[in-house]
Amino acid sequence: MNEREKYKAEIQARLLRFGETLHEIKVKQEKRKEGPHLPMKPIFEMHEEANQKLVEIEKVDESAWRKFKTEMDNLVNDIDEGIRKALAYFG
C-alpha cells in the first residue's frame, strides 16, 4: 500500500466517523425543539465536499499531490473542529 492509498484509507475512515457523528448531532438537534440551534449546514456541506474531493484523489497527478493533500487536510480539520463545537454544545 503506497502513501496515497494509506492516506485515502485514513481519510475515508475519518469521514465515515464524521458522518456517523453528524447524524447523531442532527438527531439531537431535531429533538431539541426549543432554544437556539447551531448552524450545522456548513459542516454538512464541508463533509459532502470532502467526500467528493476524496473521489478525485486517484486523478491527482504527482505534481499536484501535496497541494491536494494540504487542502484535504485543512478541510477535514475544519470539519473536525465544527463537530467538536457541536458536541460541546449538545454534550
C-alpha positions as CSV (number, residue, x, y, z in Angstrom):
1,M,0.0,0.0,0.0
2,N,1.6,3.3,-1.1
3,E,1.4,6.7,0.7
4,R,-1.6,7.8,-1.4
5,E,-3.6,4.6,-0.7
6,K,-2.9,4.8,3.1
7,Y,-3.9,8.5,3.1
8,K,-7.1,7.7,1.2
9,A,-8.0,4.9,3.7
10,E,-7.3,7.2,6.7
11,I,-9.4,10.0,5.3
12,Q,-12.2,7.6,4.4
13,A,-12.3,6.3,7.9
14,R,-12.4,9.8,9.4
15,L,-15.1,10.9,7.0
16,L,-17.2,7.8,7.9
17,R,-16.8,8.6,11.7
18,F,-17.7,12.2,11.0
19,G,-20.8,11.1,9.1
20,E,-21.9,9.0,12.0
21,T,-21.3,11.8,14.5
22,L,-23.1,14.3,12.3
23,H,-26.1,12.1,12.1
24,E,-26.1,11.8,15.9
25,I,-25.9,15.6,16.2
26,K,-28.7,16.1,13.7
27,V,-30.9,13.8,15.7
28,K,-30.1,15.6,18.9
29,Q,-30.8,19.0,17.3
30,E,-34.2,17.7,15.9
31,K,-35.1,16.5,19.4
32,R,-34.3,19.9,20.8
33,K,-37.3,21.9,19.7
34,E,-36.7,25.0,21.8
35,G,-33.7,27.2,22.1
36,P,-31.1,28.2,19.5
37,H,-29.8,25.7,17.0
38,L,-26.3,25.6,15.8
39,P,-25.8,26.4,12.1
40,M,-24.9,22.8,11.1
41,K,-25.4,23.3,7.3
42,P,-21.8,24.5,6.7
43,I,-20.4,21.4,8.5
44,F,-22.6,19.1,6.4
45,E,-21.5,20.9,3.2
46,M,-17.9,20.6,4.1
47,H,-18.4,16.9,4.8
48,E,-20.0,16.4,1.4
49,E,-17.2,18.4,-0.3
50,A,-14.6,16.2,1.4
51,N,-16.3,13.1,0.2
52,Q,-16.5,14.4,-3.3
53,K,-12.8,15.5,-3.2
54,L,-11.8,12.1,-2.0
55,V,-13.1,10.5,-5.2
56,E,-10.7,12.8,-7.1
57,I,-7.6,11.5,-5.3
58,E,-6.8,9.0,-8.0
59,K,-6.9,11.6,-10.7
60,V,-4.4,14.0,-9.0
61,D,-1.0,13.8,-10.6
62,E,2.2,13.7,-8.6
63,S,2.9,17.4,-9.1
64,A,-0.4,18.4,-7.5
65,W,-0.5,15.8,-4.8
66,R,1.0,17.9,-2.0
67,K,-1.4,20.7,-2.7
68,F,-4.4,18.4,-2.8
69,K,-3.3,16.7,0.4
70,T,-2.9,20.1,2.2
71,E,-6.3,21.2,1.0
72,M,-7.9,18.0,2.1
73,D,-6.2,18.1,5.5
74,N,-7.4,21.6,6.1
75,L,-11.0,20.6,5.1
76,V,-11.0,17.6,7.3
77,N,-9.6,19.6,10.2
78,D,-12.3,22.2,9.7
79,I,-15.0,19.5,9.8
80,D,-13.4,18.1,13.0
81,E,-13.4,21.5,14.7
82,G,-17.1,22.1,13.7
83,I,-18.1,18.7,15.1
84,R,-16.2,19.3,18.3
85,K,-18.0,22.6,18.8
86,A,-21.4,21.0,18.1
87,L,-20.6,18.1,20.5
88,A,-19.7,20.6,23.2
89,Y,-22.9,22.5,22.6
90,F,-25.1,19.3,22.7
91,G,-22.9,17.5,25.2
